[in-house]
Structure formats: structure tokens, C-alpha cells
């Protein structure tokens, strides 16, 4: 339990999860964007 509280309070872990969230959101947007345009083109 101490390990999890250490991870929850570590700013490096928070920035890493924040960066991963931003990257995954950008990837999801581009997947949606390309699939939408491929479907409209057909």
C-alpha cells in the first residue's frame, strides 16, 4: 500500500500519466478522423 501512495504523490508519475493521456487522446482523434473520411469517401 505504501508503494501505491508513493506513486500517487510522485509528480513524475503524474506528468507521465498526463502525457500518456494526451497522446492517447490525439491517437483516438486521428483514428476517428481518418475512419470518418474514409467512410465518407466511399
TAWOUR-V883404 format. One record per residue. RES is the residue in three letters. SS is DSSP state (alpha for helix, beta for strand, coil for the rest). PHI is phi in whole degrees, -180 to 180 (999 if undefined). OMEGA is omega as a letter, one per 40 degrees, with the letter a starting at -180 (* if undefined). Layout:
RES;SS;PHI;OMEGA, RES;SS;PHI;OMEGA
This chain:
UNK;coil;999;i, UNK;alpha;-65;i, UNK;alpha;-64;i, UNK;alpha;-67;i, UNK;alpha;-70;i, UNK;alpha;-65;i, UNK;alpha;-65;a, UNK;alpha;-69;a, UNK;alpha;-100;a, UNK;coil;-86;a, UNK;alpha;-66;i, UNK;alpha;-64;i, UNK;alpha;-66;i, UNK;alpha;-64;i, UNK;alpha;-66;i, UNK;alpha;-66;i, UNK;alpha;-67;i, UNK;alpha;-65;i, UNK;alpha;-65;i, UNK;alpha;-62;i, UNK;alpha;-63;i, UNK;alpha;-65;a, UNK;alpha;-64;i, UNK;alpha;-67;i, UNK;alpha;-67;i, UNK;alpha;-64;i, UNK;alpha;-62;i, UNK;alpha;-64;i, UNK;alpha;-64;a, UNK;alpha;-67;i, UNK;alpha;-62;i, UNK;alpha;-61;a, UNK;alpha;-61;a, UNK;alpha;-68;i, UNK;alpha;-65;i, UNK;alpha;-65;a, UNK;alpha;-73;i, UNK;alpha;-67;a, UNK;alpha;-69;i, UNK;alpha;-69;a, UNK;alpha;-75;a, UNK;coil;-74;*
